[in-house]
Amino acid sequence: MATIIDFSDEPKYTIKAVCTQTGIRAVTLRAWERRYEVLNPYRSENHYRLYSERDIAVLRWIKNRVDGGLSISSAVSELKSMNRSGLWPESIPSAPSALPTSPTIPPDQYAGKLLQALLRHNESLAGDLLREANSLFDLATICTAIITPALVEIGEAWYRGEVRVTTEHFASSFIRGKLLSLLQTYPTRRSSPYIMLGAGPTEQHEIGSLMMAVLLRSNGFRVEYLGPDIPLEDLADYASYEHPDMIILTASLEPAAMELAHFKEKLSRLRSVPVFAYAGRVFDQKPDLRKKIPGLYLGKHMDEAVSTIRSFMNKGKSVSN
């Protein structure tokens, strides 16, 4: 992972943009600068504060330490102590804001640029593109309109024999790593609705379920991401003593989808019965398949799924099929 010193120190972001990217309120940022000399932003000719990517990385690191229970003064002292020794901490992956600035480039162009970077195995450029997109688009757009189209195109190119399997694996591994890092930037709220989420038995494609985990956690849910190819007996046993409010499983192919046919029945035997929900490309493409899988179908779009889950949790209804 990059360290903070690796980021550009060119001043170009307004305080509004910095607050949007870091989640720190302007009044808090000004107080940190005044009392603890966290940063010394550049002043433009019109006296506006301008911040660099490195400044934003510093603020994300400090905020992460404060969110973890450290006082602001201790966090700043820790950073300054490292700097005096010539050291910089690793950067904290950025969490896209729900209030992005107005983009000048549409997301499909970012998808095309990301595709080309991944095809060339250019990890540095792909990372830069995602960081830039983070400052311009909301999280759902980044997942569905930038990352997903790029990965789909690579998968189809591999199927046609136009790219090597190593390229497809590189792209998937790179995106998976970014999403896992992003997932960990969001706090786990013990008092929030508890959701277990992963890919069903035999299902190895986990990017979709991982994206949903990130989106749900960014929306305040307590999400435990379980990965691909989850054995249902083991999951039901785990749920029997962890008591999740909901379990979500994804499937992209019909054999994996059919593995879910009797899972709701397994869950019904538990003392505390969680809601069973499912999603995935195969359910979108084959609507009749939904009739064979008892549970809550979350829809074709991730933002629709988040809305459905939030509404369902608020109403406290049970699923009937």
DRENGU-163577 format. One record per residue (C-alpha): residue in three letters; x, y, z; chain. Coordinates in nm, 4 decimals, decimal comma, always signed. Example, Ala and Ser with C-alpha at 12.3 -4.5 7.8 and 13.67 -1.06 7.14 Angstrom:
<sites>
+------+----------+----------+----------+-------+
| rest |       c1 |       c2 |       c3 | kette |
+------+----------+----------+----------+-------+
|  ALA |  +1,2300 |  -0,4500 |  +0,7800 |     A |
|  SER |  +1,3670 |  -0,1060 |  +0,7140 |     A |
+------+----------+----------+----------+-------+
</sites>
This chain:
<sites>
+------+----------+----------+----------+-------+
| rest |       c1 |       c2 |       c3 | kette |
+------+----------+----------+----------+-------+
|  MET |  +0,0000 |  +0,0000 |  +0,0000 |     A |
|  ALA |  +0,1225 |  +0,3548 |  -0,0751 |     A |
|  THR |  +0,2480 |  +0,5791 |  +0,2029 |     A |
|  ILE |  +0,1252 |  +0,9346 |  +0,2471 |     A |
|  ILE |  +0,4469 |  +1,0816 |  +0,1055 |     A |
|  ASP |  +0,3691 |  +0,9113 |  -0,2276 |     A |
|  PHE |  +0,0766 |  +1,1486 |  -0,2897 |     A |
|  SER |  +0,1125 |  +1,4732 |  -0,4790 |     A |
|  ASP |  +0,1674 |  +1,7923 |  -0,2775 |     A |
|  GLU |  +0,0242 |  +2,0172 |  -0,5520 |     A |
|  PRO |  -0,2441 |  +2,2431 |  -0,3958 |     A |
|  LYS |  -0,5666 |  +2,2153 |  -0,5952 |     A |
|  TYR |  -0,8611 |  +2,1142 |  -0,3704 |     A |
|  THR |  -1,0892 |  +2,3609 |  -0,1939 |     A |
|  ILE |  -1,1908 |  +2,3067 |  +0,1665 |     A |
|  LYS |  -1,5367 |  +2,2007 |  +0,0451 |     A |
|  ALA |  -1,3834 |  +1,9286 |  -0,1732 |     A |
|  VAL |  -1,1602 |  +1,8153 |  +0,1143 |     A |
|  CYS |  -1,4559 |  +1,7888 |  +0,3511 |     A |
|  THR |  -1,6469 |  +1,5909 |  +0,0893 |     A |
|  GLN |  -1,3587 |  +1,3454 |  +0,0405 |     A |
|  THR |  -1,2655 |  +1,2998 |  +0,4073 |     A |
|  GLY |  -1,5970 |  +1,3319 |  +0,5912 |     A |
|  ILE |  -1,4460 |  +1,5989 |  +0,8187 |     A |
|  ARG |  -1,6598 |  +1,9097 |  +0,8725 |     A |
|  ALA |  -1,5112 |  +2,2433 |  +0,7715 |     A |
|  VAL |  -1,5402 |  +2,3840 |  +1,1250 |     A |
|  THR |  -1,3564 |  +2,0784 |  +1,2609 |     A |
|  LEU |  -1,0832 |  +2,1028 |  +0,9979 |     A |
|  ARG |  -1,0245 |  +2,4708 |  +1,0721 |     A |
|  ALA |  -1,0077 |  +2,3949 |  +1,4455 |     A |
|  TRP |  -0,7524 |  +2,1186 |  +1,3863 |     A |
|  GLU |  -0,5394 |  +2,3551 |  +1,1785 |     A |
|  ARG |  -0,5613 |  +2,6332 |  +1,4361 |     A |
|  ARG |  -0,5109 |  +2,4326 |  +1,7557 |     A |
|  TYR |  -0,2939 |  +2,1425 |  +1,6474 |     A |
|  GLU |  -0,1243 |  +2,2697 |  +1,3292 |     A |
|  VAL |  -0,2403 |  +1,9619 |  +1,1437 |     A |
|  LEU |  -0,1855 |  +2,1246 |  +0,8051 |     A |
|  ASN |  -0,0688 |  +2,4528 |  +0,6592 |     A |
|  PRO |  -0,2772 |  +2,4839 |  +0,3422 |     A |
|  TYR |  -0,1719 |  +2,6983 |  +0,0492 |     A |
|  ARG |  -0,3558 |  +3,0285 |  +0,0123 |     A |
|  SER |  -0,4643 |  +3,1234 |  -0,3408 |     A |
|  GLU |  -0,4707 |  +3,4820 |  -0,4703 |     A |
|  ASN |  -0,8323 |  +3,5138 |  -0,3589 |     A |
|  HIS |  -0,7278 |  +3,3824 |  -0,0136 |     A |
|  TYR |  -0,9050 |  +3,0466 |  -0,0480 |     A |
|  ARG |  -0,7421 |  +2,7508 |  +0,1219 |     A |
|  LEU |  -0,6139 |  +2,4944 |  -0,1299 |     A |
|  TYR |  -0,5157 |  +2,1421 |  -0,0283 |     A |
|  SER |  -0,3148 |  +1,8692 |  -0,1988 |     A |
|  GLU |  -0,3756 |  +1,4968 |  -0,2341 |     A |
|  ARG |  -0,1116 |  +1,4495 |  +0,0349 |     A |
|  ASP |  -0,3056 |  +1,6810 |  +0,2692 |     A |
|  ILE |  -0,6187 |  +1,4730 |  +0,2092 |     A |
|  ALA |  -0,4225 |  +1,1533 |  +0,2802 |     A |
|  VAL |  -0,2953 |  +1,3058 |  +0,6065 |     A |
|  LEU |  -0,6491 |  +1,3981 |  +0,7115 |     A |
|  ARG |  -0,7837 |  +1,0517 |  +0,6304 |     A |
|  TRP |  -0,5080 |  +0,8953 |  +0,8399 |     A |
|  ILE |  -0,5728 |  +1,1273 |  +1,1349 |     A |
|  LYS |  -0,9498 |  +1,0778 |  +1,1135 |     A |
|  ASN |  -0,8994 |  +0,7003 |  +1,1089 |     A |
|  ARG |  -0,6897 |  +0,7222 |  +1,4272 |     A |
|  VAL |  -0,9453 |  +0,9479 |  +1,5972 |     A |
|  ASP |  -1,2341 |  +0,7214 |  +1,4930 |     A |
|  GLY |  -1,0375 |  +0,4356 |  +1,6479 |     A |
|  GLY |  -1,0439 |  +0,6056 |  +1,9884 |     A |
|  LEU |  -0,7229 |  +0,8142 |  +1,9876 |     A |
|  SER |  -0,7468 |  +1,1818 |  +2,0808 |     A |
|  ILE |  -0,6774 |  +1,4352 |  +1,8067 |     A |
|  SER |  -0,3749 |  +1,5696 |  +1,9953 |     A |
|  SER |  -0,2277 |  +1,2186 |  +2,0296 |     A |
|  ALA |  -0,2913 |  +1,1392 |  +1,6637 |     A |
|  VAL |  -0,1171 |  +1,4603 |  +1,5521 |     A |
|  SER |  +0,1732 |  +1,3976 |  +1,7916 |     A |
|  GLU |  +0,2105 |  +1,0442 |  +1,6537 |     A |
|  LEU |  +0,2233 |  +1,1732 |  +1,2965 |     A |
|  LYS |  +0,4733 |  +1,4483 |  +1,3796 |     A |
|  SER |  +0,6930 |  +1,2021 |  +1,5673 |     A |
|  MET |  +0,7034 |  +0,9755 |  +1,2626 |     A |
|  ASN |  +0,7839 |  +1,2712 |  +1,0378 |     A |
|  ARG |  +1,0766 |  +1,3744 |  +1,2579 |     A |
|  SER |  +1,2163 |  +1,0260 |  +1,2043 |     A |
|  GLY |  +1,1722 |  +1,0598 |  +0,8301 |     A |
|  LEU |  +0,8768 |  +0,8205 |  +0,8231 |     A |
|  TRP |  +0,5253 |  +0,8427 |  +0,6838 |     A |
|  PRO |  +0,2363 |  +0,6075 |  +0,7646 |     A |
|  GLU |  +0,0532 |  +0,4048 |  +0,5034 |     A |
|  SER |  -0,2388 |  +0,5848 |  +0,3448 |     A |
|  ILE |  -0,5971 |  +0,5007 |  +0,4367 |     A |
|  PRO |  -0,8065 |  +0,3939 |  +0,1342 |     A |
|  SER |  -1,0557 |  +0,6618 |  +0,0433 |     A |
|  ALA |  -1,4265 |  +0,6103 |  +0,1016 |     A |
|  PRO |  -1,6327 |  +0,7767 |  -0,1726 |     A |
|  SER |  -1,8607 |  +1,0470 |  -0,0449 |     A |
|  ALA |  -2,2353 |  +1,0539 |  -0,0778 |     A |
|  LEU |  -2,1952 |  +1,4191 |  -0,1864 |     A |
|  PRO |  -1,9541 |  +1,4140 |  -0,4820 |     A |
|  THR |  -1,8469 |  +1,7197 |  -0,6772 |     A |
|  SER |  -1,9891 |  +1,7664 |  -1,0253 |     A |
|  PRO |  -1,7871 |  +1,5483 |  -1,2660 |     A |
|  THR |  -1,6684 |  +1,6833 |  -1,6004 |     A |
|  ILE |  -1,6057 |  +1,3344 |  -1,7418 |     A |
|  PRO |  -1,8923 |  +1,0806 |  -1,7500 |     A |
|  PRO |  -1,8449 |  +0,7486 |  -1,5668 |     A |
|  ASP |  -1,8370 |  +0,5426 |  -1,8886 |     A |
|  GLN |  -1,5173 |  +0,7209 |  -1,9901 |     A |
|  TYR |  -1,3623 |  +0,6307 |  -1,6559 |     A |
|  ALA |  -1,4755 |  +0,2721 |  -1,7147 |     A |
|  GLY |  -1,2945 |  +0,2744 |  -2,0497 |     A |
|  LYS |  -0,9775 |  +0,4187 |  -1,8971 |     A |
|  LEU |  -0,9877 |  +0,1670 |  -1,6131 |     A |
|  LEU |  -1,0358 |  -0,1135 |  -1,8652 |     A |
|  GLN |  -0,7256 |  -0,0086 |  -2,0589 |     A |
|  ALA |  -0,5182 |  +0,0243 |  -1,7403 |     A |
|  LEU |  -0,6199 |  -0,3239 |  -1,6263 |     A |
|  LEU |  -0,5529 |  -0,4746 |  -1,9703 |     A |
|  ARG |  -0,2010 |  -0,3316 |  -1,9507 |     A |
|  HIS |  -0,1598 |  -0,4589 |  -1,5926 |     A |
|  ASN |  -0,0890 |  -0,0977 |  -1,4945 |     A |
|  GLU |  -0,1708 |  -0,1107 |  -1,1251 |     A |
|  SER |  -0,0493 |  +0,2420 |  -1,0556 |     A |
|  LEU |  -0,2656 |  +0,4010 |  -1,3259 |     A |
|  ALA |  -0,5704 |  +0,1934 |  -1,2256 |     A |
|  GLY |  -0,5281 |  +0,3094 |  -0,8668 |     A |
|  ASP |  -0,4976 |  +0,6735 |  -0,9736 |     A |
|  LEU |  -0,8151 |  +0,6437 |  -1,1828 |     A |
|  LEU |  -1,0123 |  +0,4989 |  -0,8922 |     A |
|  ARG |  -0,8867 |  +0,7690 |  -0,6550 |     A |
|  GLU |  -0,9914 |  +1,0352 |  -0,9025 |     A |
|  ALA |  -1,3307 |  +0,8719 |  -0,9514 |     A |
|  ASN |  -1,3739 |  +0,8602 |  -0,5727 |     A |
|  SER |  -1,3659 |  +1,2405 |  -0,5622 |     A |
|  LEU |  -1,6216 |  +1,2773 |  -0,8423 |     A |
|  PHE |  -1,8838 |  +1,0030 |  -0,8141 |     A |
|  ASP |  -2,0935 |  +0,8359 |  -0,5478 |     A |
|  LEU |  -2,0060 |  +0,4831 |  -0,4445 |     A |
|  ALA |  -2,2923 |  +0,3146 |  -0,6311 |     A |
|  THR |  -2,1868 |  +0,4829 |  -0,9566 |     A |
|  ILE |  -1,8247 |  +0,3778 |  -0,9096 |     A |
|  CYS |  -1,9280 |  +0,0173 |  -0,8526 |     A |
|  THR |  -2,1960 |  -0,0184 |  -1,1192 |     A |
|  ALA |  -2,0918 |  +0,2269 |  -1,3906 |     A |
|  ILE |  -1,7107 |  +0,2166 |  -1,3713 |     A |
|  ILE |  -1,5778 |  -0,1023 |  -1,2118 |     A |
|  THR |  -1,8451 |  -0,3461 |  -1,3299 |     A |
|  PRO |  -1,8363 |  -0,2537 |  -1,7026 |     A |
|  ALA |  -1,4562 |  -0,2760 |  -1,7048 |     A |
|  LEU |  -1,4565 |  -0,6210 |  -1,5440 |     A |
|  VAL |  -1,7407 |  -0,7465 |  -1,7649 |     A |
|  GLU |  -1,5544 |  -0,6396 |  -2,0784 |     A |
|  ILE |  -1,2372 |  -0,8160 |  -1,9605 |     A |
|  GLY |  -1,4355 |  -1,1310 |  -1,8817 |     A |
|  GLU |  -1,5980 |  -1,1291 |  -2,2235 |     A |
|  ALA |  -1,2636 |  -1,0634 |  -2,3937 |     A |
|  TRP |  -1,1170 |  -1,3636 |  -2,2096 |     A |
|  TYR |  -1,4137 |  -1,5767 |  -2,3179 |     A |
|  ARG |  -1,3496 |  -1,4731 |  -2,6795 |     A |
|  GLY |  -0,9833 |  -1,5632 |  -2,6434 |     A |
|  GLU |  -0,8667 |  -1,2036 |  -2,6822 |     A |
|  VAL |  -0,6918 |  -1,1754 |  -2,3447 |     A |
|  ARG |  -0,5041 |  -1,4217 |  -2,1287 |     A |
|  VAL |  -0,6512 |  -1,5698 |  -1,8155 |     A |
|  THR |  -0,3667 |  -1,4023 |  -1,6241 |     A |
|  THR |  -0,5099 |  -1,0632 |  -1,7247 |     A |
|  GLU |  -0,8584 |  -1,1599 |  -1,6105 |     A |
|  HIS |  -0,7180 |  -1,2837 |  -1,2785 |     A |
|  PHE |  -0,5043 |  -0,9709 |  -1,2348 |     A |
|  ALA |  -0,8023 |  -0,7420 |  -1,2905 |     A |
|  SER |  -1,0287 |  -0,9352 |  -1,0536 |     A |
|  SER |  -0,7605 |  -0,9553 |  -0,7834 |     A |
|  PHE |  -0,6801 |  -0,5856 |  -0,8123 |     A |
|  ILE |  -1,0447 |  -0,4787 |  -0,7817 |     A |
|  ARG |  -1,1102 |  -0,7306 |  -0,5049 |     A |
|  GLY |  -0,8198 |  -0,5852 |  -0,3053 |     A |
|  LYS |  -0,9452 |  -0,2298 |  -0,3516 |     A |
|  LEU |  -1,2963 |  -0,3231 |  -0,2437 |     A |
|  LEU |  -1,1753 |  -0,5113 |  +0,0644 |     A |
|  SER |  -0,9628 |  -0,2131 |  +0,1669 |     A |
|  LEU |  -1,2589 |  +0,0156 |  +0,1142 |     A |
|  LEU |  -1,4858 |  -0,2124 |  +0,3165 |     A |
|  GLN |  -1,2490 |  -0,1831 |  +0,6108 |     A |
|  THR |  -1,2556 |  +0,1983 |  +0,6047 |     A |
|  TYR |  -1,6165 |  +0,1989 |  +0,7209 |     A |
|  PRO |  -1,6877 |  +0,1450 |  +1,0920 |     A |
|  THR |  -1,8741 |  -0,1619 |  +1,2118 |     A |
|  ARG |  -2,1720 |  -0,0391 |  +1,4113 |     A |
|  ARG |  -2,2743 |  -0,3003 |  +1,6652 |     A |
|  SER |  -2,6180 |  -0,1439 |  +1,7144 |     A |
|  SER |  -2,7070 |  -0,1487 |  +1,3418 |     A |
|  PRO |  -2,8975 |  -0,4255 |  +1,1603 |     A |
|  TYR |  -2,6652 |  -0,7250 |  +1,1237 |     A |
|  ILE |  -2,6243 |  -0,8715 |  +0,7743 |     A |
|  MET |  -2,4176 |  -1,1729 |  +0,6668 |     A |
|  LEU |  -2,3297 |  -1,1575 |  +0,2992 |     A |
|  GLY |  -2,1376 |  -1,3667 |  +0,0482 |     A |
|  ALA |  -2,1566 |  -1,5859 |  -0,2618 |     A |
|  GLY |  -2,3480 |  -1,9138 |  -0,2543 |     A |
|  PRO |  -2,2107 |  -2,2683 |  -0,2874 |     A |
|  THR |  -1,9967 |  -2,3303 |  -0,6007 |     A |
|  GLU |  -2,0070 |  -1,9560 |  -0,6799 |     A |
|  GLN |  -1,6538 |  -1,8226 |  -0,7275 |     A |
|  HIS |  -1,7462 |  -1,4799 |  -0,8656 |     A |
|  GLU |  -1,7493 |  -1,2621 |  -0,5561 |     A |
|  ILE |  -1,6988 |  -0,9073 |  -0,6856 |     A |
|  GLY |  -2,0732 |  -0,8398 |  -0,6946 |     A |
|  SER |  -2,1307 |  -0,9568 |  -0,3381 |     A |
|  LEU |  -1,8241 |  -0,7639 |  -0,2211 |     A |
|  MET |  -1,9535 |  -0,4454 |  -0,3849 |     A |
|  MET |  -2,2859 |  -0,4929 |  -0,2094 |     A |
|  ALA |  -2,1078 |  -0,5426 |  +0,1226 |     A |
|  VAL |  -1,9227 |  -0,2122 |  +0,0756 |     A |
|  LEU |  -2,2419 |  -0,0285 |  -0,0221 |     A |
|  LEU |  -2,4375 |  -0,1648 |  +0,2735 |     A |
|  ARG |  -2,1647 |  -0,0864 |  +0,5238 |     A |
|  SER |  -2,1323 |  +0,2652 |  +0,3804 |     A |
|  ASN |  -2,5053 |  +0,3008 |  +0,4462 |     A |
|  GLY |  -2,4628 |  +0,2194 |  +0,8133 |     A |
|  PHE |  -2,5442 |  -0,1515 |  +0,8223 |     A |
|  ARG |  -2,3350 |  -0,3952 |  +1,0236 |     A |
|  VAL |  -2,2104 |  -0,6224 |  +0,7447 |     A |
|  GLU |  -2,0036 |  -0,9369 |  +0,7792 |     A |
|  TYR |  -1,8594 |  -1,0335 |  +0,4423 |     A |
|  LEU |  -1,8051 |  -1,4103 |  +0,4114 |     A |
|  GLY |  -1,6517 |  -1,4486 |  +0,0637 |     A |
|  PRO |  -1,7247 |  -1,6968 |  -0,2176 |     A |
|  ASP |  -1,8480 |  -2,0572 |  -0,2220 |     A |
|  ILE |  -2,0139 |  -2,0636 |  +0,1214 |     A |
|  PRO |  -2,1372 |  -2,4075 |  +0,2440 |     A |
|  LEU |  -2,4994 |  -2,3672 |  +0,3444 |     A |
|  GLU |  -2,4975 |  -2,6139 |  +0,6341 |     A |
|  ASP |  -2,2042 |  -2,4355 |  +0,7895 |     A |
|  LEU |  -2,3653 |  -2,0953 |  +0,7302 |     A |
|  ALA |  -2,6932 |  -2,2033 |  +0,8901 |     A |
|  ASP |  -2,5051 |  -2,3386 |  +1,1911 |     A |
|  TYR |  -2,3073 |  -2,0140 |  +1,2208 |     A |
|  ALA |  -2,6279 |  -1,8112 |  +1,2003 |     A |
|  SER |  -2,7844 |  -2,0196 |  +1,4786 |     A |
|  TYR |  -2,5631 |  -1,8566 |  +1,7413 |     A |
|  GLU |  -2,4683 |  -1,5253 |  +1,5758 |     A |
|  HIS |  -2,8342 |  -1,4287 |  +1,5087 |     A |
|  PRO |  -2,8053 |  -1,2077 |  +1,1987 |     A |
|  ASP |  -3,1071 |  -1,0049 |  +1,0933 |     A |
|  MET |  -3,0533 |  -1,0968 |  +0,7292 |     A |
|  ILE |  -2,8418 |  -1,3310 |  +0,5167 |     A |
|  ILE |  -2,7712 |  -1,2341 |  +0,1544 |     A |
|  LEU |  -2,6236 |  -1,4766 |  -0,0983 |     A |
|  THR |  -2,5358 |  -1,4082 |  -0,4605 |     A |
|  ALA |  -2,5147 |  -1,6294 |  -0,7688 |     A |
|  SER |  -2,4145 |  -1,5584 |  -1,1282 |     A |
|  LEU |  -2,4858 |  -1,9019 |  -1,2835 |     A |
|  GLU |  -2,7919 |  -2,1271 |  -1,2622 |     A |
|  PRO |  -2,6240 |  -2,4249 |  -1,0869 |     A |
|  ALA |  -2,5109 |  -2,1916 |  -0,8082 |     A |
|  ALA |  -2,8575 |  -2,0348 |  -0,7916 |     A |
|  MET |  -3,0287 |  -2,3732 |  -0,7547 |     A |
|  GLU |  -2,8057 |  -2,4503 |  -0,4557 |     A |
|  LEU |  -3,0075 |  -2,1836 |  -0,2724 |     A |
|  ALA |  -3,3474 |  -2,3464 |  -0,3310 |     A |
|  HIS |  -3,3792 |  -2,5014 |  +0,0162 |     A |
|  PHE |  -3,1779 |  -2,2566 |  +0,2222 |     A |
|  LYS |  -3,4766 |  -2,0636 |  +0,3546 |     A |
|  GLU |  -3,6165 |  -2,3924 |  +0,4825 |     A |
|  LYS |  -3,2903 |  -2,4594 |  +0,6686 |     A |
|  LEU |  -3,3057 |  -2,1156 |  +0,8270 |     A |
|  SER |  -3,6690 |  -2,1642 |  +0,9336 |     A |
|  ARG |  -3,5520 |  -2,4301 |  +1,1813 |     A |
|  LEU |  -3,3451 |  -2,1792 |  +1,3765 |     A |
|  ARG |  -3,4723 |  -2,0292 |  +1,6984 |     A |
|  SER |  -3,4081 |  -1,6781 |  +1,5672 |     A |
|  VAL |  -3,4910 |  -1,6844 |  +1,1961 |     A |
|  PRO |  -3,3048 |  -1,4337 |  +0,9768 |     A |
|  VAL |  -3,4434 |  -1,2976 |  +0,6522 |     A |
|  PHE |  -3,2949 |  -1,4744 |  +0,3504 |     A |
|  ALA |  -3,2305 |  -1,2536 |  +0,0472 |     A |
|  TYR |  -3,0508 |  -1,3151 |  -0,2803 |     A |
|  ALA |  -2,9246 |  -1,1343 |  -0,5888 |     A |
|  GLY |  -2,7056 |  -1,1888 |  -0,8917 |     A |
|  ARG |  -2,6883 |  -1,1791 |  -1,2685 |     A |
|  VAL |  -2,8621 |  -1,5126 |  -1,3248 |     A |
|  PHE |  -3,1726 |  -1,3962 |  -1,1342 |     A |
|  ASP |  -3,1814 |  -1,0784 |  -1,3410 |     A |
|  GLN |  -3,1532 |  -1,2666 |  -1,6711 |     A |
|  LYS |  -3,3906 |  -1,5518 |  -1,5829 |     A |
|  PRO |  -3,6910 |  -1,4133 |  -1,3913 |     A |
|  ASP |  -3,8572 |  -1,7559 |  -1,3743 |     A |
|  LEU |  -3,5690 |  -1,8765 |  -1,1610 |     A |
|  ARG |  -3,6840 |  -1,6491 |  -0,8801 |     A |
|  LYS |  -3,9979 |  -1,8605 |  -0,8420 |     A |
|  LYS |  -3,7782 |  -2,1577 |  -0,7507 |     A |
|  ILE |  -3,5813 |  -1,9775 |  -0,4790 |     A |
|  PRO |  -3,7863 |  -1,8857 |  -0,1694 |     A |
|  GLY |  -3,6581 |  -1,5610 |  -0,0272 |     A |
|  LEU |  -3,6331 |  -1,1903 |  -0,0968 |     A |
|  TYR |  -3,5027 |  -1,1022 |  -0,4439 |     A |
|  LEU |  -3,3124 |  -0,7746 |  -0,4160 |     A |
|  GLY |  -3,3476 |  -0,6530 |  -0,7744 |     A |
|  LYS |  -3,1169 |  -0,5791 |  -1,0655 |     A |
|  HIS |  -2,9457 |  -0,2679 |  -0,9324 |     A |
|  MET |  -2,7335 |  -0,2314 |  -0,6197 |     A |
|  ASP |  -2,8829 |  +0,1004 |  -0,5150 |     A |
|  GLU |  -3,2257 |  -0,0625 |  -0,5516 |     A |
|  ALA |  -3,1067 |  -0,3502 |  -0,3317 |     A |
|  VAL |  -2,9842 |  -0,1127 |  -0,0600 |     A |
|  SER |  -3,3162 |  +0,0719 |  -0,0665 |     A |
|  THR |  -3,5093 |  -0,2558 |  -0,0475 |     A |
|  ILE |  -3,3023 |  -0,3774 |  +0,2466 |     A |
|  ARG |  -3,3369 |  -0,0497 |  +0,4345 |     A |
|  SER |  -3,7127 |  -0,0408 |  +0,3790 |     A |
|  PHE |  -3,7449 |  -0,4045 |  +0,4819 |     A |
|  MET |  -3,5451 |  -0,3567 |  +0,8001 |     A |
|  ASN |  -3,7424 |  -0,0471 |  +0,8932 |     A |
|  LYS |  -4,0781 |  -0,2173 |  +0,8465 |     A |
|  GLY |  -3,9677 |  -0,5415 |  +1,0125 |     A |
|  LYS |  -4,1748 |  -0,7528 |  +0,7784 |     A |
|  SER |  -4,1287 |  -1,1230 |  +0,7161 |     A |
|  VAL |  -4,0803 |  -1,2697 |  +0,3708 |     A |
|  SER |  -4,3581 |  -1,4779 |  +0,2291 |     A |
|  ASN |  -4,3173 |  -1,6869 |  -0,0841 |     A |
+------+----------+----------+----------+-------+
</sites>
